[in-house]
Amino acid sequence: MKLSTRFLSEYDSRLRHLKAPAVDAPPAQADPAVRARVSEMLSDIEAGGIDAVRRYARELDRFEDVDFEMTRERLASSGDRLDPALREAIELGSERTKQFARLQREHLGDFEAELVPGLVTGQRYVPVSRVGAYLPAGRFPLTASAFMTVGVAKVAGVPTVIGCTPPGPDGRPNDAVAYAASLSGVDHLYTLGGVQALAAMAFGLLGEQPVDMLVGAGNAFVAEAKRQLFGRVAIDLLAGPSEVAVIADDTADAEIVAADLLGQAEHGPNSPAALVTTSEALGLAVIEAVDRQLETLSTREICGPAWRDFGSVVLVGSREDAVAVMDEFAPEHLEVQTADDAWYHDTLTNYGSLFLGHWSTVAYSDKGMAGTNHTLPTAGGAKHSAGLSVSRYLKPLTYQRIAREATPDLAHAVDVISASEGMTAHQATATMRLATYTQ
């Protein structure tokens, strides 16, 4: 999350950094070395097929099994190997996410309307046929990812959803991730990670037809593979590293704000976290609280560098300036903890998902408990794109049905426009119909 030079030239006198990021880095997806390596791997796998996939699986994941697919028996029993409390929490998150997705689907309605007599137009939502979901399990297994990718796709009506997840040190997929995928309705789950997983799903190398769409978060190599495969397949979005931003005033609890900033910084050492506040006292208190909380966190070797290098605290003079700064950040996750939460809700426009009030926290969505999708745009993408939702799996297909009586107006107008463009074949499709109208 960065403030552009253009923005700073306009607002510089109206804001002050109580803490600025130590690193001025380009977007994480812009590493030329990553792009070159991914391009090489995709070309290799497209030419070498499943043998190349197996070679990369051995080299990168030390996976030696001949068959990547998790058996139905092991998939079905994955929950039995979990602590009962963890199993219950996964079941709750799966159902909450499906519940919200079902509500979204109910509000996407087919329609048909007669614009003028004889000209009927309409739209119907049709799901894509095949989806490939990447379920990350690297530094931390992201258990809820299956809820957002597999489960929401199934609510949308996608007939076939396959998943890939990298093996753990024992050569097997994480049981919590597998159980979340099973509850979400995955049709086949493969023990395969990284670029080779995305390529195998896109090229149809897993005993399956090629997928039509790739979804799911991952590291820089996974994101780059999705970028390079876009066009051959659809993708959800290019995301990462995870971001959080908070708008808070003097009514906020500095300890809670600090905890929420560190909660997302825990995703990785390059995860940005930003506070925009109208209270200097709160801003300074949050900085102190972050330093204090870092001392007790088991993941401080991740959170600490993230906060040091990419964390920021911006002081502004008004709520209007707070909105201007935050809409420029366009963060993935945005919390609002103020006396004016409703006003901010009505005024803010650029964010992936919004968390309103003291009792809201990003972690509730991250783990699937809030129901909303946590696959969201980063690196300013919220200025132009929304996060993953049930609508992303649906194609709004339009159609028209033209009756005889609508022909004169339509044909005459197309005749005139086509003639002006010199497109005589287009012109003929209209004039031939017009000629038969009087017969």
C-alpha positions, 0 to 999 in steps of 0.5 A, a space after each residue: 500500500 503506497 501513496 502516489 507522488 500525485 496524491 502526496 503533492 496534493 495532500 502532503 500538507 494535510 497528513 503526517 507520517 508518525 511511522 513510515 515504511 522503511 522500504 520503498 518496494 515495488 509490487 510483490 508481483 513485479 520480480 523479473 526473476 520470478 516471471 522468468 522462472 515461471 515462464 520457463 516452468 510453464 513452457 517445460 510442463 506444456 511440452 513435457 506433460 505429466 512427466 515434467 510435473 512429476 519431476 518438479 514435484 520431486 525437485 521442489 516438494 520431494 514428492 515421490 508418489 506416482 499418483 497425485 490424487 488423494 483417495 476418496 477414502 483418505 479424503 473422506 476420513 481427513 476430519 477423523 484425524 483432527 482434534 474435535 474442536 478444530 473439526 467443529 470450527 472448520 465445519 462452522 466456517 464451511 457452512 457460514 461461507 456457503 450461507 453467505 454465498 447462497 445469499 449472493 446467488 439469490 440476489 443474482 437473478 435472470 431476467 427478460 424484458 421487451 425493450 420495444 414491441 418485438 425486441 425481447 432481450 434477456 440475461 441468464 447466469 450460467 456457471 463455468 464448467 470446470 474450476 481448479 482451486 489452489 489450496 496453499 499450505 506453505 508457511 501456514 496452512 490456510 484452512 479456510 481457503 477451500 471454503 472461499 474457492 471450492 465451496 463458493 464455486 459449488 454454491 454457484 453450481 460449478 459441476 466440477 471443482 478440483 483442488 491442488 494442495 502441496 504436500 507437508 513434510 510427511 509427503 501428505 496433504 494437511 488434514 485440516 486443508 483436506 477436510 475443509 476441501 471435502 466439506 466444501 464439495 471438492 470433486 478431486 484433490 491432488 497432492 501437488 503444489 506451486 507452479 506445477 499444480 497450476 500448470 497441471 490443472 490448466 493443461 489437463 494433466 491430472 486425468 482431468 480435462 483442462 479447467 476453465 478457471 483457476 482460483 486461490 491464493 499462493 506465493 509469488 510464483 503461484 500468482 505469477 503462474 496465474 498471470 501467465 496462464 490468464 487467457 488460456 483460463 480465467 482467474 479470480 485475481 492476482 493477490 498478495 501479499 496480504 494487507 490490512 489497514 485501519 481507520 481509527 479515532 480517539 475512541 479506538 482501543 490502541 491495543 486492539 488496533 495494534 493486534 489487528 495490524 499484527 494479525 495480518 502482518 503475520 501472513 509474511 514479512 512483506 505484508 503491509 499494515 497501515 493505520 490512518 488516524 485523526 488522533 496523534 495520541 492514538 497513533 503513538 499509542 498504537 506504535 508503542 503497543 505494536 512494539 510491546 505485543 511483538 515481544 510476546 508473539 511466536 511469529 515475531 520474526 515474520 510480523 516484526 520485519 513486516 511492520 518495520 519495513 511495510 508498516 505505516 501510521 498516518 495522521 490526518 486532520 479530518 475524517 474526509 482526509 482519512 477517506 482520501 488517504 484510504 481510498 488511495 491505499 485501496 487496501 485488501 482488508 479495511 477496518 473502521 474503529 471510530 465514532 462515525 463508522 456509519 459515515 465511513 461505510 457510506 463514504 469509502 469506495 476502495 477496499 476489498 472487504 470492510 470490517 466495521 466497529 470495535 467488535 469486527 476483525 479481519 481474522 473472522 473473515 480469514 478463517 471463514 467465520 464471517 461468511 464473506 470471501 477472503 480472496 481479495 484484491 491487493 496492491 491497489 487492485 481494489 480501485 478497479 476490482 472486487 474480491 472473489 464471490 459467487 458471481 465470479 463463477 457465473 457467466 451472465 449470458 445475454 440473448 435476444 429474440 427478434 420478432 417480425 414487427 421489430 424489423 423495420 426500425 432495427 434494419 433501417 438503423 443498421 443499414 445506415 450505420 453499416 453503409 457509413 462504415 463501409 461494412 457491406 456484409 453487415 448491411 446485407 444481413 439487415 437489408 435482406 431481412 427488410 426486403 422479406 418484411 414486405 413479402 
